[in-house]
Amino acid sequence: MRTLLVDHQADLARALRVALADDGFAVDLACTLEEASSAFHCASYEILLLELVLPDGDGLDWLRQLRSQGHSVPVVVMSCLDDSEKRIASFNGGADDFLPKPVSPVELIARMRAIQRRAIQMTDPIHVFGNLNFDPISRQVSVAGDPLTIARRELCILEHLLSRAGRIVPREQLEGHLYSFNDEVSTNALEVGIYRLRGHLSRSGATPRITTVRGIGYILELPSATSG
């Protein structure tokens, strides 16, 4: 899940980013509203973690601005200003959740996953393609009913390709989903992930296959889609 963490408290922000990264989140850190705005318009985020008190302005004002512009990205507000008035203002301003500081990384991750589950349940809770089945809530994969264990990075690739099954997914879009600005990524990191995922699918007897569209990206498709 590509995440934007907006917080100027360096020690806490670093600790949260490490904890989130260990749990499979790609996290970009912004210390000011200016940095947050720049990052938000450069990448596509699935969730924002927002401190209200920032060096160059009020995080709640920025959140209201995002909502007025039609942005629906889920937002978890984190603040040391923990009173009922601030909580109510945050929810009325468009926050999906509110956590007082100091924030427990374990609780934060649990709340982020809960927000993700609610969003999934409002759309299509299960991805089925050929004999491949992926439950994004439990994050379990099965092939013809048999469980398939996949490493976290390859699972993120599969999830993104499955959500766009039958369509070409540009390489840049996949990388943007998997990696933050600060990740040290080798030039062939995505190819290695795709190679490993192909191996999992082939060995398990999965009918979907990943095809490389040279110079563009990848597509998850069924053999019958290109036969004939």
N, C-alpha and C positions, 0 to 999 in steps of 0.2 A: 504494500500500500504506500504510494508516494505521499509523503507527509511534509508539511511546512510548519516548522516550530518557530514561533515568534516570541523571543524572550531575550532580555538584555542581561539577565543574571547568569554570567558565564559558567560558573561551576555547576549550577543546577541544569542549565541547558546542555552542557557536555554530558553530564550523567544521564539525562533523559535520552539524548541522542544515542549514546552507547547502548542503553537498555533496549531502546526501540529497534536499533539495527540488529542486535542479537536476536530479536524476535521476528526478523524478516521485513521490517519497515525500511524504506529508503527515505532518509530524513535530510531535508535542507534546513539550515539554521539562519534566521534573520534576527538581527539585534535591534533594528529600528523599523518604523513603519515604512520608511523609504526603501529599505532593503526588502521588506516583505512585499511591497507593491511590485518592485522589480522582479522578484522571484515568481510571484503569483502570475505575472503576465508573460513569463518566460517558460513556465512548465505547467503541466496539468496535474493538479493535486486532488487526492481523494479525501483528504481531511486536513484541517488546520488546527494547530494548538496555539492558542493566543493568550498572551499576557496582556492585561488591560493597561498597566502603567508602563509606558515606554519613553525613551529619552526625547523623542520628537513628536509626541502626541498621545492621544487617548485611543487605545486599541478598540474600545467599544464604538467610537465614532467611525473608525475604519471598517468595522464589521457592519455597521448600519449602511455604510456606503456600498459595500459589496452586495448586501441584500437589495438595496435600491437599484443596483445595476443588473439584478436578476441572477446573481451567482448563488447556486444552491449547495455548494460544497459544505459538508458537515463541519461544524466548529465546536471545539471544546475550549472553553474559557478557563484559564488558570490565573488565580489572583490571590495576593495576601489580603486584599480588601474583602474579607469574608463577612458580609452582613446581608440580611434579607433584602435590603434595598438594592444592593449591588447585584445580587443574584437575579432579582426580578427584572432589573434593567437589562442584564445580560440576555436573559431568555426573551424578553420583549424586543431586544435589538437583533435577535436572530441566532443566538447560541443554541446548540443542541444539548450541551451539558456544561456543568460548572464544577470545578474542583478547587478547593482552597489550597494554598501553599502552606507548608511544604508538600509537594506532590509525591505520592508513592508511585514509582514506575509500574509496579505490578497492578495497582488499581487503575492507573491511567490506561495501560494496555487493555485491561479487561473492559473498561468503558469504551475504548475505541473499537474493540471487537463487537461489543453490543450494538454500537451505532452502525457498524458494517452489517451486522445480521439484520437489523431492522430495515436497512436500505435494500438488502437482498430479498427479504421476504415481501417487499412491496413490488418486486419485479418478478423474475423467474428464479425460484430458489434452487433449482437443480439444472445443471448443464448436462444434456445427453446428446452425444454425437456418435453415430454408429453404435458400436458396442462399448463405448467409453462413457463413463458416468462420473461426474464431479459434483460433489456437494460443497458449495463455497462456505457454508456455515460450519460444518464439521471439518472442512478441508480434507475430505477423504476422496480418494480416486479408486475406481474399480473398473475392471475390464471383464465384460460378460459375467458380472456378479462377483468376480474374484478381486480382493483388495490388491492395490498396487501401491507400493511405497516409493515415493519420489523425494529427492532432496528439496529443501525449501526453495532454492533458486529456480530449479527446473519446474517446480510446482507453480511458481509465479508466472513463468513463461507459458506453461500449459493453460493456466487460468485465463491469461490475456488472449491467447490464440483461440481458446474455446468460446470466449465471449464474442468473438468475431469469426466464428467458424464459417468457412466457405468464402471469406473475403481476405484480400491481401492486407497484411498488417505491415506497415512500413518499419524498417529497421529502427529508425529514429524514435518511432512511437514506442516500440518495445523497450529500447534502452531507457527512454524517459520514464517508463513505468517501473523499471527495475533498479535504476541507480540514481543516487542523489548527486548534486553538483560536486560534492567533496569526495565521492568514492574514487579510489584509485583503481581504474578499470583498464585491463589490457585491451589491445586493439581487437583481439579475437575472443574476448570473454563471452560475448553473445553466441558466437559460433560454437564454442565449447559447450555452452548450456544446451543449445539446440541439438548438438551431436549426442549428448548424454540422454536427452529426452527422447530422441529418435530411438536410441537403443532400448530404453525402457518400454516404449510402445511396441517396438518390433518383437522383443523377447516375450512380452505378455500376450501377444496375439491381437493387439488392438487393431481395429480396421481403419481408423483415421491415420493419415500420414501427414508429415510436415514437408511441404515442397518449398524449395528456395526459388524465389522470383528474382533473378539476377539483377542487381543494381537497384532493387526496390525494397524487398523484405521477404516475408514468409506467409504461407497460407496453410491452414489446417483443413484438409479435405478428405473426402472418401474416394477410393479408387474409381467407383462408378461415375463420379462427377466428371472424370476426364476420359473415361473409356468410350469406345465407339468409333 
